[in-house]
Amino acid sequence: PHHQAILAHTGNKSCEWLQLKFKVYDLVRHDIPFKMRLQKLKELFKTSEFIELCDYRECKGKKDLVEELQRVKSVGGKGVYLKHLHMPFKGGKAGGFYEFK
């Protein structure tokens, strides 16, 4: 499969390439709400070894958001992204995501 093509192209036969993962965060060009796009992504990549859906969870309010930001920063992260569950896909640099640091 795909990992064999990478190994053949690079000539690197180590197992390090097998640890490579592509993180997917949205499904573009679908005019459906974000929550539905996440479900489609889960279906599309449920059996993939090398493609993973980014971790998402629903924010329950300002306190929840601040606590999550503190957790992310405690493990070396810089911030979190916010996205409304019912927003359609929006192209561009931010793509409808809002960064909270």
PyMOL commands that set and color helices and strands:
alter all, ss='L'
color gray80, all
select helices_A, chain A and resi 2-10+15-19+34-45+62-74
alter helices_A, ss='H'
color red, helices_A
select strands_A, chain A and resi 22-24+51-53+80-82+98-100
alter strands_A, ss='S'
color yellow, strands_A
deselect
rebuild
show_as cartoon
